[in-house]
Amino acid sequence: MAAITLHPIDPILAIAGSEGYVLLWNYIEKETILHHYVNMEKEEPTTMMFTPDGMELLIGTTNATVLVLDYENNLNPKAS
């Protein structure tokens, strides 16, 4: 596990691993909601947070890149 954060509204814990996975876990129901691979181009996540409205998950990596993932679209990269 490289980074962890809580969703600001939903009972969701987000976990990012150094292998490029992001896991969403419902801590009330105690079940995995989504296990998703994110292409981090061989960089590791160092920090992660949801936006205040919970619509985006931001992941900072070791090469100072910030990935913006769409929470409501299965953590697919957000369109620019």
C-alpha positions in Angstrom: 0.0 0.0 0.0 1.4 3.3 -1.0 -1.4 5.8 -0.4 -4.7 5.8 1.4 -7.6 8.3 1.7 -11.3 8.5 2.7 -14.1 9.7 0.4 -15.6 12.9 1.8 -19.3 11.8 1.5 -19.5 8.0 0.8 -18.3 5.4 3.3 -15.4 4.5 0.9 -11.7 4.0 1.6 -9.4 4.3 -1.4 -6.1 2.5 -1.4 -3.4 2.8 -4.0 -0.6 0.3 -4.4 2.8 0.7 -5.9 1.9 -1.9 -8.5 -0.6 0.5 -10.1 -3.8 -0.7 -8.6 -6.5 1.4 -6.9 -8.9 -0.3 -4.6 -12.2 1.2 -3.3 -13.5 -0.5 -0.2 -16.8 0.2 1.5 -15.9 0.2 5.2 -19.6 0.0 6.4 -20.5 -3.1 4.2 -16.9 -4.4 4.5 -16.7 -5.2 0.8 -14.6 -4.2 -2.2 -16.4 -1.9 -4.6 -13.8 -1.6 -7.3 -10.3 -3.0 -8.0 -8.9 -1.0 -10.8 -5.5 -0.9 -12.5 -4.2 2.6 -13.3 -1.3 3.1 -15.7 1.2 5.1 -13.7 4.0 4.7 -16.2 6.3 2.9 -13.8 5.9 5.6 -11.2 4.6 4.9 -7.7 1.8 6.8 -6.0 3.0 8.9 -3.0 -0.2 10.7 -2.0 -3.9 10.5 -2.8 -7.0 12.5 -2.0 -10.6 13.0 -3.2 -11.8 16.5 -4.2 -14.1 18.1 -1.6 -17.2 17.1 -3.7 -15.9 13.5 -4.0 -16.2 13.5 -7.8 -12.5 13.1 -8.5 -9.7 11.1 -7.0 -6.3 12.7 -7.3 -3.1 10.6 -7.1 0.3 12.2 -6.9 3.3 10.0 -8.1 7.0 9.9 -7.5 7.7 11.9 -10.7 5.5 14.8 -9.6 2.6 13.8 -11.9 -1.0 14.2 -10.6 -3.5 11.7 -12.0 -7.1 12.8 -12.0 -9.6 9.9 -11.9 -13.4 10.1 -12.3 -15.0 8.6 -9.2 -18.4 8.1 -10.9 -16.8 6.5 -14.0 -15.0 3.5 -12.5 -11.9 5.6 -11.9 -11.2 6.1 -15.5 -8.9 9.1 -16.2 -10.8 12.3 -16.3 -11.0 13.9 -19.7 -9.0 17.2 -20.0 
